[in-house]
Amino acid sequence: MCKCYAYVQLVEPLHHLPLTYFSTTFFYLFLVKKKTNKHKPWIETEYQGIVMENDNTVLLNPPLFALDKDAPLHYAGEICGFKVHNGPGGSGSAQFEAVVLDRSTGEGLVRSKEPLDCESQKEHSFTIQAYDCGEGPDGTNSKKSHKATVHVRVNDVNEFSPVFVERRYEASVPEGRLFDRIVRVEAVDADCSPQYSQICFYDIITPNVPFTIDNDGNIKNTEPLDSKRQRVHSFWVTAFDCGKNRAQADAQVIVTVKPSCKPGWIGWTKRIEYTPGSGSIPLFPNLHLETCEETVWNIQATVELQTGHIGKGCDRDSYSDRSVRRLCGAVRGEVDLLPPPSPATNWTAALPTLPSSDSSLVFSFNGSTHVAVVPDSVASAVSGDHFTLQLWMRRGGASTQPPANQARGTRKEEETIICNDSYSHYSLSVHGCRLSLFYWPDVSAARPVKFLWKLEQVCDSEWHHLSLSVQFPSVTLYVDGVTFDPALIHDNGAIPNPAPHQQLVIGACWGNLTIRKFVSGYKGLLSGVTVRPGNVEPHSVVECLYACREGLDFGDLETLGSGMKVHVNPSQSVLVLEGDDIESFNRAVQQVTYRNSLRFATPGVRPLKLTTSLRCFSEESCLSLRQLEGYLVVLQPDAPQISLSGVGPHLARPAAEFEGLQGVPLFPELRIVCSLSHAVNTAAQGMEGGDAVAHTLDGCEVQPLGEELNPEREELLIDMEALKERGLDIINTTAYIAITGAESISVYEDVLRSIRYRLAKGSARFERRFRLSCSEMNGRYTSNELTLEVNFLHSLDIVPGAATVIIMVCVGFLVVMVILGVFRIRSIHRRGEGARGGGKEGSNQWDDSALTIIVNPMENRMGIVTDMEGECDDEEEVVDSPDDTSDDQRIIIKKEGRDSAPRRY
């Protein structure tokens, strides 16, 4: 069944029609009216529009069309209008209107009511609705569409020309140089679009000038300028925007050429010599800065003195870490966790070592196989919740720079330096640029506390001294003598308990208690790792341990000018000066000094650098000074003369004394004298008293020459309690006895005088020789070598067989001589009688009147054998002839005196 609709239009009034007709017609009209406008118009939900500044028609995308499903019905299917509403910002409707171009098609147009200005507003937004014509000409029952959003962008028109920020630009440059930029000109354009507001290029319109300009307005010279040929250069420049509009007015550029002047430091000396004992000397006494009339408002100079090659950080008298602790007054009782390898301390034997100029032992760790497991006996001695851990460390191994894959701050894995698994557990680790102390105050609670520090020092691949004083819950960290507070302290929560037995590991940590595998290995160098249980180390001691004896300093802070600042880092290797006045700055630079309080400075070269940074009012033309490099040469100091005397060269005692319980002192009258061949400036070193120098020995050694000591029949004795009280260490072997530790000469004299030599019963030999030597500053200066020959005196009833043979030979020889002498006397007597009887042969007889036979059986106060070569001795004896006829006929057998030199046979 088809539904049909009809449109009825009244062309005249209905009052003349019959009622029946009217009723029927009204009924049908009523049915039609109820169906004429039942659909709303429809438009797109969003439109994008463009309008030019000089036009009012908005080009929409998509085009504006309103659709109505009631079409083609008259009125109801037609679009009578569009209504513009305010946009999201509350404005926009007042500037735009929408009109209907075709009611039947619903085509519309959006236009601006007044000219638009892109420079004031580039974009507009508003909403629009479509209305149909309703049910009749009066628009009754009209329907409206949903609201659609319209975005209109105003396209720019190149209506403005570039304008220079300044009408004149001026600059001054020294002659004879090419500059990357002398001055920069700048123009702006008021157009709103990038195309027309951007300055595309600049141009120099004055011909034949030695300058060029780039698209950014930077002007530079094309040839060196000569102030004598032309002092001032003046030229004009213009600018073009990207729409090819030229600048509204050109700008003038004036460049003044200054006479030749070389900015920089004047009076720099590349080589500086330092004589040990001179105290402090100025490094730059004649240095001053020339800025060539350039106005600067800030100057900063950094002086760097490189002393790290001398030792761990700087020169510290070249004593060992243990000796330095002694000199700094540290409390005794520290335990060396990385001692020199020996039969008693063999846990460091497998670790590779590196040479060190300060005589310290440096151990290398590779993060895997290089691990030191401290014996339980040592680990148990350093347990507790109050202790001080000290060490020297340098990350990255033997090279001064970290590997390419381990640049600063990029090392991700954790590296354990020391790990103590015991009932007081702790571990010290590094992770990137962070240092962490993991500590169990109570293992039974299994809740460790982690102390964390963020430090550049642990990842810069330089030597640094760390001291951790733990007095839980307080933990104090000193890095190079400077205190650092933890960046973070937190409770890690409950974790599995550590091993219930003592296990102290250097360079790694146990990762699994059942597998017992090392993990988190440390990569780098360690030295002087010690732990002292008990009270924490005083701050003064820690500062002394790191204190440098040489470095940079400033002469007199009271003479600093106004606005001047000076800063010196803790290691005194970097000094920074900052100021704003050139004259005050020059005076301050001349007071930078090199200070050396060492008694015997380590000779060698210290590289020196001076870096300068200037800030000017005109940053474009501010001076840039190159870094200056030189070196400080510390000359060889006069060596101290350490003299040992008062001993030997022979020590003869009865053998019974050597076999006694106390033995015999080897050096009872030893004297040690240390002197210099020149006067030392002790006033500069803070010491009193003319040119006297307080010397400190750090080691002496007694060594048997020839065969080593036989422990079954001989030994060297020393008072161990006296050594312990004085804080000295001893190594006593069959090859030598070494006493080490920094102490005064008088202490070493007392200790060495107490050394005794003891023999077992019946072990006395004919001689034993010993050699004694001492050193200062870890063997850098050594004494003379004092040799002592020990002789054992024996009684006759105990003379060994070899000595008996020698005595018998000497006595036999004496008897032969006596018999020979008697025979000669008788022979002379007979010849004398013959001469008196017949004088012809008197002239040919043998004249024995001057015969003297000297016999020295044995040179010894007790008349027994003292030398293996068998020298004989006897009293002077005169044997007369039986007839005693003449003094010339005597034979004299003479024994040399005790002090005479023995004669060898």
C-alpha positions in Angstrom: 0.0 0.0 0.0 1.6 3.3 -1.0 1.4 6.4 1.1 1.0 9.6 -0.8 1.5 13.1 0.4 0.1 16.3 -1.1 1.1 19.8 -0.7 -1.9 22.2 -0.6 -1.5 25.9 -1.1 -4.3 28.2 -0.3 -4.6 30.9 -2.9 -7.7 32.5 -1.5 -9.7 32.6 1.8 -11.7 29.6 2.7 -14.8 31.3 4.2 -16.8 31.1 1.0 -16.5 27.3 0.8 -19.1 24.9 2.2 -18.5 23.6 5.7 -18.4 20.0 4.6 -15.7 20.8 2.1 -13.8 22.7 4.7 -13.9 20.0 7.2 -12.7 17.4 4.8 -10.0 19.6 3.5 -8.9 20.5 7.1 -8.7 16.9 8.0 -6.4 16.1 5.1 -4.4 19.2 5.7 -4.0 18.3 9.3 -2.7 14.9 8.3 -0.2 16.5 6.0 1.0 19.1 8.5 1.9 16.5 11.1 4.4 14.9 8.6 6.0 17.9 6.9 9.0 18.7 9.2 10.1 15.8 11.2 13.9 15.7 10.5 16.7 18.0 11.8 19.2 19.5 9.4 22.6 17.9 9.4 26.1 19.5 8.9 29.7 18.3 9.4 30.9 18.3 13.0 34.2 20.2 12.2 35.4 22.6 9.6 38.9 24.0 8.8 38.9 27.5 7.3 41.5 29.9 5.7 41.0 33.6 5.2 43.5 36.1 3.8 44.2 39.3 5.6 42.9 41.4 2.6 39.8 39.2 2.0 36.7 38.4 4.1 35.6 35.1 2.5 36.5 32.0 4.5 37.4 29.0 2.5 36.2 26.0 4.4 37.3 22.4 4.2 34.9 20.6 3.7 32.6 23.1 2.0 29.6 24.2 4.1 26.5 22.3 3.1 23.4 21.6 5.3 21.4 18.5 4.5 17.7 17.8 5.5 16.0 14.5 5.1 12.7 16.3 4.7 13.7 17.5 1.2 12.2 18.0 -1.3 9.3 19.3 0.8 8.9 23.0 0.6 10.1 24.8 3.7 10.6 21.7 5.8 13.2 20.3 3.3 15.0 23.7 2.8 17.7 25.5 4.7 16.8 29.0 5.7 19.9 30.0 7.6 23.1 29.5 9.7 23.7 30.8 13.2 27.2 31.5 14.5 28.0 31.0 18.2 30.9 31.9 20.4 33.9 29.5 20.4 35.7 27.8 23.3 37.4 31.0 24.2 34.2 33.0 24.4 34.8 35.0 21.3 34.7 34.7 17.6 31.0 34.9 16.7 31.1 38.7 16.6 33.7 38.7 13.8 32.1 36.1 11.5 28.7 35.4 9.9 27.3 32.6 7.8 24.9 33.0 4.9 22.8 30.6 2.8 23.7 30.6 -0.9 21.1 28.1 -2.0 18.1 27.1 0.3 17.3 23.9 -1.6 20.9 22.6 -1.6 21.8 23.9 1.8 25.0 25.5 0.5 26.4 28.1 2.8 29.2 30.6 3.1 31.3 31.9 6.1 32.7 35.4 5.9 34.3 37.9 8.3 32.3 41.0 9.2 35.5 43.2 9.2 39.1 42.9 8.0 41.2 40.4 10.0 44.8 41.1 11.3 47.1 38.1 11.4 49.6 40.0 13.6 46.9 40.5 16.3 45.3 37.1 16.1 46.3 34.2 13.8 43.5 31.8 14.5 39.8 32.0 15.4 37.4 29.3 16.5 33.6 29.3 16.8 30.5 27.1 16.4 27.8 27.1 13.7 24.3 25.6 13.4 22.0 25.2 10.4 18.2 26.0 10.5 15.5 24.7 8.1 12.6 26.8 7.0 10.1 25.1 9.2 6.6 24.3 8.1 5.7 27.4 6.2 6.7 30.9 5.2 6.6 32.1 8.8 9.2 29.5 9.8 7.1 27.9 12.4 8.3 24.7 13.9 11.8 25.1 12.3 14.5 22.7 13.4 18.2 23.3 14.0 21.1 21.0 13.4 23.8 20.1 16.0 26.7 22.6 16.6 29.7 22.2 14.4 33.2 23.7 15.2 34.9 26.0 12.7 38.6 26.8 12.9 39.7 29.7 10.8 43.4 30.5 10.2 44.3 34.0 9.0 46.9 33.8 6.2 49.6 36.5 6.4 50.2 39.1 3.8 53.8 40.5 3.5 52.8 44.0 4.6 55.8 44.8 6.8 59.5 45.4 5.9 62.4 44.4 8.1 63.6 47.0 10.7 67.1 47.0 12.3 67.2 46.8 16.1 69.9 49.4 16.2 70.6 52.1 13.7 74.3 52.0 14.4 76.6 49.1 15.4 80.1 49.8 16.7 83.1 47.4 17.5 86.8 47.6 18.2 89.3 45.0 17.1 93.1 44.7 17.3 95.0 44.9 14.0 96.7 42.1 12.2 94.1 39.3 13.0 91.2 37.5 11.3 88.1 37.2 13.5 85.3 34.7 13.2 82.9 37.5 14.3 83.5 41.2 14.9 80.0 42.4 15.4 76.4 41.0 14.8 73.6 43.1 13.4 70.0 42.2 13.8 66.7 43.1 12.0 63.2 42.1 12.8 59.9 41.9 10.8 56.4 42.5 12.2 54.7 40.0 9.9 53.1 37.1 11.6 54.1 34.2 9.3 57.5 32.6 9.3 57.7 33.2 5.6 57.4 37.0 5.8 58.6 37.6 9.4 61.9 35.8 9.0 65.0 37.6 7.8 66.4 35.5 5.0 69.7 37.4 4.4 71.7 40.5 5.1 73.8 42.4 2.6 76.6 45.0 2.8 75.7 47.7 0.4 78.8 49.7 0.7 81.3 48.6 -2.0 84.9 47.6 -1.6 85.1 47.1 2.2 87.2 44.2 3.7 84.2 42.7 5.5 81.6 40.1 4.8 78.2 39.3 6.5 76.4 36.0 6.7 72.7 35.3 6.8 72.6 35.5 10.6 74.0 39.1 10.6 77.6 38.1 11.7 80.2 40.5 10.3 83.9 39.4 10.0 86.9 40.8 8.2 88.2 39.2 5.0 91.8 40.3 5.6 93.9 41.5 8.5 93.2 45.1 9.4 95.9 47.8 9.6 95.4 50.7 11.9 98.0 52.7 10.2 96.4 52.4 6.8 92.8 53.0 8.0 91.9 53.4 11.7 88.1 53.5 11.2 85.9 51.5 8.8 82.3 52.7 8.2 79.8 50.9 5.9 76.1 50.2 5.6 74.1 47.0 5.7 70.5 46.1 4.8 68.2 43.1 5.4 65.6 41.2 3.4 62.8 39.1 4.6 61.8 35.8 2.9 59.2 37.7 0.9 62.0 39.8 -0.6 61.0 43.0 1.2 64.0 45.2 1.9 64.6 46.8 5.2 62.7 50.0 5.9 66.0 51.7 6.7 69.6 50.6 6.4 72.0 50.3 9.4 75.5 51.8 9.8 78.5 49.7 11.1 81.6 51.3 12.4 84.7 49.2 13.1 87.6 50.8 14.9 91.0 49.1 14.4 93.2 49.2 17.6 97.0 49.3 17.3 98.8 46.0 17.8 98.4 44.5 21.3 98.8 40.9 22.3 96.4 40.0 25.1 97.5 37.3 27.5 99.9 36.7 30.5 103.2 38.5 30.4 106.1 37.4 32.5 105.3 33.6 32.4 108.3 31.4 33.3 108.0 27.9 31.9 110.6 26.4 34.2 110.7 27.1 38.0 113.4 25.6 40.2 112.9 24.8 43.9 115.7 24.2 46.3 114.7 21.8 49.1 114.6 23.6 52.4 113.5 26.9 50.9 110.1 26.8 52.5 107.5 28.7 50.4 108.4 30.5 47.1 106.3 32.6 44.8 105.5 30.8 41.5 104.7 33.9 39.4 106.5 36.9 40.9 106.5 38.9 37.7 103.3 37.7 36.0 100.5 40.1 35.0 97.5 39.9 32.6 97.3 42.2 29.5 93.7 42.6 28.2 94.6 45.2 25.5 92.0 47.7 26.8 89.2 45.1 26.7 86.8 45.7 29.5 86.3 42.6 31.6 84.0 42.2 34.6 85.1 38.8 35.8 88.5 37.0 35.7 89.1 33.4 36.9 92.5 31.7 36.9 93.0 28.1 37.9 96.5 26.9 38.8 97.1 23.2 38.8 100.1 21.4 40.2 100.4 17.7 39.4 102.0 15.8 42.2 100.0 12.5 42.0 102.9 10.7 40.3 105.0 11.1 43.5 102.8 9.0 45.7 99.2 8.4 46.6 97.8 11.9 46.2 100.9 14.0 47.0 104.3 13.9 48.6 104.1 12.8 52.3 107.7 12.4 53.3 107.8 9.1 51.4 107.2 7.1 54.6 105.1 4.0 54.5 101.5 4.1 55.6 102.4 2.4 58.9 105.1 4.9 59.6 102.8 7.8 58.8 100.3 6.5 61.2 103.0 6.4 63.8 104.1 9.9 63.1 100.5 11.2 63.1 100.0 9.9 66.6 97.4 7.3 65.7 96.2 4.9 68.4 98.1 1.6 68.1 96.3 -1.6 67.5 95.5 -1.4 63.9 95.5 -4.7 61.9 97.0 -4.6 58.4 94.6 -6.6 56.1 96.9 -6.3 53.1 100.4 -6.9 54.6 103.5 -7.7 52.6 103.6 -11.4 51.7 105.5 -13.5 54.1 105.3 -17.0 55.6 103.2 -15.5 58.4 101.0 -13.4 56.1 100.6 -15.5 53.0 97.1 -14.5 52.1 98.4 -11.7 49.9 101.0 -13.8 48.1 98.8 -14.4 45.1 97.9 -10.8 44.6 99.8 -8.9 41.9 101.6 -5.8 43.1 102.6 -2.6 41.4 105.7 -0.4 42.2 105.0 2.8 44.2 107.3 5.8 44.5 106.5 6.2 48.2 107.6 2.6 49.0 104.1 1.5 49.9 102.8 -1.9 48.7 100.1 -1.4 46.1 97.9 -4.4 45.3 95.9 -4.8 42.0 92.5 -6.4 41.8 90.9 -7.5 38.5 87.3 -8.1 39.8 87.4 -11.9 39.6 90.4 -14.0 40.5 92.3 -11.4 42.6 90.9 -11.9 46.0 92.5 -12.0 49.5 90.8 -14.1 52.2 92.0 -13.0 55.6 92.6 -15.8 58.1 90.1 -16.4 60.8 92.6 -15.6 63.5 93.1 -12.1 62.0 89.4 -11.6 61.3 88.3 -12.4 64.8 90.7 -9.7 66.1 88.9 -6.9 64.2 85.2 -7.8 65.0 82.9 -5.4 66.9 80.6 -2.5 66.3 83.2 0.1 67.0 86.1 0.3 64.6 88.0 2.5 62.1 88.6 1.2 58.5 91.2 3.1 56.5 92.5 2.5 53.0 93.9 4.0 49.8 92.0 3.2 46.6 92.0 4.0 43.0 89.4 2.7 40.6 90.2 1.4 37.2 93.5 -0.5 37.6 97.0 0.6 36.8 96.2 3.2 34.2 95.3 6.7 35.2 92.2 6.7 32.9 89.3 4.3 33.2 88.7 1.9 30.3 86.5 3.1 27.4 83.6 0.9 28.6 84.0 2.2 32.1 83.8 6.0 31.7 83.0 8.1 34.7 79.6 7.3 36.1 78.9 4.4 33.7 80.1 1.4 35.7 76.9 -0.3 36.6 78.0 -3.3 38.5 78.6 -3.2 42.2 82.2 -3.8 43.3 83.0 -5.0 46.9 86.2 -3.6 48.5 85.9 -5.4 51.8 83.4 -7.9 53.1 83.3 -9.2 56.7 81.0 -12.1 57.3 80.9 -12.5 61.1 78.6 -11.7 64.0 79.3 -8.0 63.3 78.9 -8.1 59.6 79.7 -5.2 57.2 80.7 -4.7 53.6 82.2 -1.6 51.8 81.3 -1.4 48.1 81.4 1.1 45.2 78.7 1.3 42.6 79.2 3.8 39.8 80.0 7.1 41.7 78.5 5.9 45.0 80.1 4.4 48.1 78.0 2.3 50.3 78.5 0.7 53.7 76.3 -2.3 54.3 76.2 -3.0 58.1 74.4 -5.5 60.3 74.3 -4.1 63.9 72.7 -7.3 65.0 72.9 -10.4 62.8 70.2 -12.2 64.8 67.8 -9.4 63.8 68.8 -9.8 60.1 67.9 -6.1 59.3 71.0 -4.4 57.9 71.4 -0.7 57.5 72.8 0.8 54.4 74.8 4.1 54.5 75.2 5.6 51.0 77.5 8.5 49.8 77.5 10.0 46.3 81.1 10.9 45.6 83.0 12.0 42.5 86.2 10.8 44.2 85.3 7.1 43.8 84.9 7.2 40.0 87.6 9.6 38.8 90.4 7.0 38.6 92.7 8.9 41.0 94.2 7.9 44.3 92.0 8.8 47.3 92.3 8.1 51.0 89.1 6.8 52.8 88.6 6.6 56.5 85.4 5.1 57.9 84.8 5.5 61.6 82.0 3.3 62.8 80.4 3.8 66.2 77.0 2.5 65.4 74.5 4.0 64.8 77.0 6.9 63.9 79.2 6.5 60.9 81.7 9.2 59.8 83.4 9.2 56.4 86.6 11.1 55.6 87.7 11.3 52.0 91.1 12.9 51.6 90.7 14.3 55.1 87.3 16.0 54.4 84.2 14.9 56.2 81.2 13.7 54.1 77.7 13.0 55.4 75.7 10.1 54.1 73.4 11.0 51.2 71.0 8.2 52.3 70.5 6.0 55.3 67.9 3.3 55.1 66.8 -0.1 56.4 67.0 -2.8 53.7 64.5 -5.0 55.5 65.0 -8.5 56.6 67.4 -10.6 54.5 69.1 -14.0 55.1 71.6 -14.0 57.9 75.3 -13.9 56.9 77.7 -16.8 57.6 77.8 -17.6 61.4 81.6 -17.8 61.3 84.4 -15.3 60.8 85.2 -14.7 57.1 87.0 -11.5 56.0 87.5 -11.0 52.3 89.3 -8.2 50.4 88.3 -7.5 46.8 85.0 -9.5 46.7 82.3 -11.1 48.8 80.8 -14.5 49.2 77.7 -14.7 47.0 76.2 -17.9 48.2 76.8 -19.5 51.6 76.5 -23.0 50.2 78.4 -22.8 47.0 80.9 -20.3 48.4 81.5 -18.4 45.2 83.1 -14.9 45.1 80.9 -12.2 43.5 80.9 -8.4 43.1 84.7 -8.3 42.5 86.6 -5.0 42.9 88.5 -3.6 39.9 91.3 -1.2 40.9 94.2 -0.6 43.3 94.3 -0.8 47.0 97.0 0.0 49.5 97.2 0.4 53.3 94.0 -1.4 54.2 93.8 -1.4 58.0 91.2 -1.9 60.6 91.5 -0.8 64.2 88.9 -2.1 66.6 87.7 -0.1 69.5 87.2 3.7 69.6 87.0 5.6 66.4 90.0 7.4 65.0 90.2 11.2 66.0 89.7 13.7 63.2 93.1 15.2 63.8 94.8 11.9 63.1 92.8 11.5 59.9 93.7 15.0 58.7 97.4 14.3 59.5 97.3 11.0 57.5 96.2 12.8 54.4 98.0 16.1 54.9 100.3 17.0 52.1 103.7 18.3 52.8 103.9 20.2 49.5 101.4 22.0 47.4 99.9 25.4 46.3 99.3 28.1 48.8 98.5 31.9 49.0 101.0 34.2 50.5 99.0 36.7 52.5 95.2 36.7 52.6 95.1 40.1 54.2 96.5 41.7 51.1 93.7 40.4 48.9 92.0 43.2 47.1 88.3 44.0 47.2 86.1 41.5 45.4 88.9 38.9 45.2 88.4 35.2 46.1 90.8 32.4 46.6 90.1 28.7 47.0 92.5 25.7 47.5 91.4 22.1 47.3 92.2 19.7 50.2 95.1 18.1 48.4 96.6 21.6 47.6 97.0 20.7 44.0 94.5 23.2 42.6 94.2 26.9 43.5 91.5 29.1 42.0 91.6 32.9 42.0 88.5 35.0 41.0 88.1 38.7 40.8 86.7 41.7 38.8 89.6 44.1 38.9 92.7 43.5 36.7 95.1 45.3 39.0 94.0 43.5 42.1 94.0 40.3 40.2 97.6 40.8 39.0 98.7 41.4 42.6 97.0 38.3 43.8 98.5 36.1 41.1 102.0 37.2 42.1 101.3 35.9 45.7 100.5 32.3 44.6 103.2 30.2 46.2 104.6 26.7 46.2 105.0 25.4 49.7 107.1 22.4 50.7 107.6 21.5 54.3 109.4 18.3 53.6 112.8 17.8 55.3 114.0 16.0 52.2 111.8 16.9 49.3 111.3 14.2 46.7 113.2 15.5 43.6 111.7 15.6 40.2 109.4 17.4 37.9 105.9 18.7 38.9 103.8 19.8 35.8 102.2 23.2 36.2 99.2 24.6 34.4 97.5 28.0 34.4 94.0 28.2 32.8 92.3 31.6 32.5 88.6 32.4 31.9 87.4 36.0 31.1 83.9 37.4 31.0 83.4 40.7 29.2 80.5 43.1 28.8 80.6 42.2 25.1 80.7 38.5 25.0 81.1 38.5 21.2 84.6 40.2 21.4 85.7 38.8 24.7 89.3 37.6 24.9 90.1 33.9 24.9 93.4 33.0 26.5 95.2 29.8 25.8 96.3 27.5 28.6 99.8 28.0 29.8 101.9 25.0 30.7 105.2 24.8 32.6 106.8 22.7 35.3 108.3 23.0 38.7 111.6 21.2 39.2 112.4 20.1 42.8 116.2 19.8 42.9 118.0 16.9 44.5 118.3 17.7 48.3 121.5 17.2 50.1 121.4 13.7 51.5 121.7 13.3 55.3 124.8 11.6 56.4 123.7 8.7 58.7 126.8 7.5 60.5 127.1 4.3 62.7 130.1 4.1 65.0 131.3 2.8 68.4 131.3 -0.8 67.3 134.1 -3.2 66.5 135.6 -4.1 64.2 136.3 -7.0 66.6 134.3 -8.3 69.6 136.2 -11.0 71.5 134.6 -12.7 74.5 135.0 -16.0 76.2 132.9 -18.6 74.6 131.2 -19.3 78.0 129.6 -15.8 77.9 128.0 -16.4 74.5 126.6 -19.7 75.8 125.0 -17.9 78.8 121.3 -17.4 79.1 121.4 -13.7 78.0 124.2 -14.1 75.4 126.5 -11.2 74.6 125.4 -7.7 73.4 126.7 -7.1 69.8 126.5 -3.3 69.8 126.7 -2.1 73.4 128.4 1.2 72.6 126.6 1.9 69.3 126.3 5.6 68.3 124.1 6.9 65.5 124.7 10.4 64.2 122.7 12.1 61.3 123.8 15.4 59.9 123.4 17.5 56.8 126.1 19.2 54.8 124.1 22.5 54.6 121.8 24.5 56.8 118.1 23.8 56.3 115.6 26.7 56.6 113.8 25.1 59.5 112.0 28.4 60.4 110.0 27.9 57.2 109.2 24.4 58.3 107.8 25.4 61.6 110.7 24.1 63.6 112.9 25.9 66.1 116.6 25.9 66.5 119.1 27.2 63.9 119.9 24.6 61.3 119.3 21.5 63.3 117.0 18.9 61.7 115.1 16.3 63.7 115.8 13.0 62.0 113.6 10.0 62.2 114.9 6.6 61.2 112.5 4.1 59.8 114.5 0.9 59.7 117.7 -0.9 60.8 118.9 -4.4 59.8 121.4 -6.8 61.3 122.6 -9.5 58.9 125.0 -12.4 59.5 127.6 -12.6 56.8 128.5 -15.8 55.2 126.3 -18.7 56.3 122.8 -18.0 57.8 122.2 -18.5 61.4 121.8 -22.1 62.5 118.7 -22.0 64.8 120.0 -25.2 66.5 123.1 -23.6 67.8 122.8 -19.8 67.6 120.3 -17.0 67.7 119.9 -13.2 68.0 117.9 -12.0 71.0 115.9 -8.8 71.3 113.5 -7.4 73.9 110.1 -7.8 72.2 108.3 -5.9 74.9 110.4 -2.8 74.4 109.7 -3.0 70.7 106.0 -3.2 71.3 106.0 -0.3 73.6 107.7 1.8 71.1 105.4 0.7 68.3 108.2 -0.8 66.2 107.9 -4.0 64.1 110.5 -6.7 63.7 111.2 -9.5 61.2 113.5 -12.1 62.7 114.8 -14.8 60.4 117.9 -16.8 60.0 119.1 -14.5 57.2 118.5 -11.2 58.9 116.8 -9.3 61.6 114.9 -6.1 60.5 113.4 -3.5 62.8 111.0 -1.1 61.1 109.0 1.9 62.1 109.4 5.7 62.2 111.2 6.6 65.4 113.9 8.9 66.7 117.6 8.0 66.6 117.8 7.6 70.4 115.1 5.0 70.4 116.9 3.0 67.6 120.2 3.3 69.6 118.5 1.8 72.7 116.9 -1.0 70.7 120.1 -1.9 68.7 122.2 -1.9 71.9 119.9 -4.5 73.4 120.5 -7.0 70.6 122.4 -10.1 71.9 124.0 -13.0 70.3 123.7 -16.4 72.0 125.2 -19.8 71.3 124.2 -23.3 72.3 126.6 -25.3 74.6 129.7 -26.4 72.7 128.7 -24.5 69.5 131.4 -21.8 69.7 133.3 -21.4 66.5 136.4 -19.4 65.6 134.5 -16.3 64.3 131.1 -15.0 63.2 130.7 -11.7 61.3 127.6 -9.4 61.3 126.7 -6.3 59.3 124.6 -3.5 60.7 122.9 -0.7 58.6 120.1 1.8 59.1 117.9 3.9 56.7 115.7 6.9 56.7 112.6 7.5 54.7 112.1 3.9 53.6 115.6 3.3 52.4 115.9 6.5 50.5 118.9 7.5 52.6 121.1 4.8 54.1 123.9 4.7 56.6 127.3 3.3 56.3 127.6 -0.5 56.8 129.1 -1.4 60.1 130.8 -4.8 60.1 131.5 -6.6 63.4 133.7 -9.7 63.7 132.9 -11.8 66.8 135.7 -14.0 68.2 135.2 -16.7 70.7 138.0 -17.0 73.4 138.7 -20.6 74.5 140.7 -21.9 77.6 143.6 -24.4 76.8 141.7 -27.5 78.0 139.1 -26.9 75.5 141.1 -25.9 72.5 139.9 -27.7 69.4 142.2 -30.1 67.5 143.1 -27.6 64.8 144.2 -25.0 67.2 146.3 -27.6 69.0 148.1 -28.5 65.8 148.9 -24.9 65.2 150.3 -24.4 68.7 152.4 -27.5 68.4 153.8 -26.3 65.0 154.7 -23.0 66.5 156.4 -24.5 69.6 158.2 -27.0 67.4 159.4 -24.2 65.2 160.6 -22.3 68.3 162.6 -25.4 69.5 164.2 -25.7 66.1 165.2 -22.1 66.2 166.7 -22.4 69.7 168.7 -25.5 68.7 169.8 -23.8 65.6 170.9 -20.8 67.7 172.9 -23.0 70.1 174.5 -24.7 67.3 175.5 -21.4 65.8 176.9 -20.1 69.0 179.1 -23.1 69.5 180.3 -22.9 65.9 181.2 -19.2 66.3 183.0 -20.1 69.5 185.1 -22.7 67.8 185.8 -20.4 64.9 186.8 -17.7 67.4 189.4 -20.0 68.9 190.7 -20.9 65.5 190.9 -17.3 64.5 193.1 -16.6 67.5 195.2 -19.6 66.5 195.6 -18.7 62.8 194.3 -15.4 61.7 194.1 -16.0 57.9 190.5 -17.0 57.8 189.3 -14.3 60.2 188.3 -12.0 57.4 186.0 -14.5 55.8 183.9 -15.6 58.9 180.1 -15.1 59.0 179.2 -12.1 61.1 176.0 -13.1 63.1 176.2 -10.2 65.5 173.0 -8.6 64.1 171.0 -11.8 63.9 167.5 -11.3 65.3 164.7 -13.9 65.0 161.3 -12.6 65.8 158.6 -15.1 66.7 155.0 -14.1 67.3 153.2 -17.4 68.3 149.7 -16.0 68.9 148.5 -12.5 69.3 146.0 -12.7 72.1 145.6 -11.3 75.6 145.3 -14.8 77.0 148.1 -16.4 75.1 145.8 -18.8 73.1 144.8 -19.1 69.5 142.7 -16.3 68.0 143.4 -16.6 64.3 143.1 -19.5 62.0 146.4 -18.5 60.3 148.5 -19.4 63.4 150.5 -16.4 64.7 152.9 -17.2 67.5 153.9 -15.0 70.4 156.3 -15.1 73.4 158.2 -12.8 75.7 161.5 -11.2 74.7 164.3 -13.6 75.5 168.1 -13.2 75.3 170.3 -16.4 75.0 173.9 -15.9 75.9 176.7 -18.0 74.7 178.2 -20.3 77.3 181.4 -18.4 77.1 179.7 -15.0 77.1 182.7 -13.5 75.3 181.0 -10.6 73.4 177.6 -8.8 73.2 177.8 -9.1 69.4 177.7 -12.8 69.7 174.2 -12.9 71.2 171.1 -14.4 69.4 167.9 -12.5 70.4 164.5 -14.2 70.1 162.0 -11.4 70.3 158.2 -11.4 70.8 156.3 -8.5 69.4 154.2 -6.5 71.8 150.5 -7.0 72.1 149.6 -3.9 70.1 152.0 -4.6 67.2 150.7 -5.9 63.9 150.9 -9.6 63.6 153.2 -11.1 61.1 152.0 -13.8 58.8 153.9 -16.9 58.1 
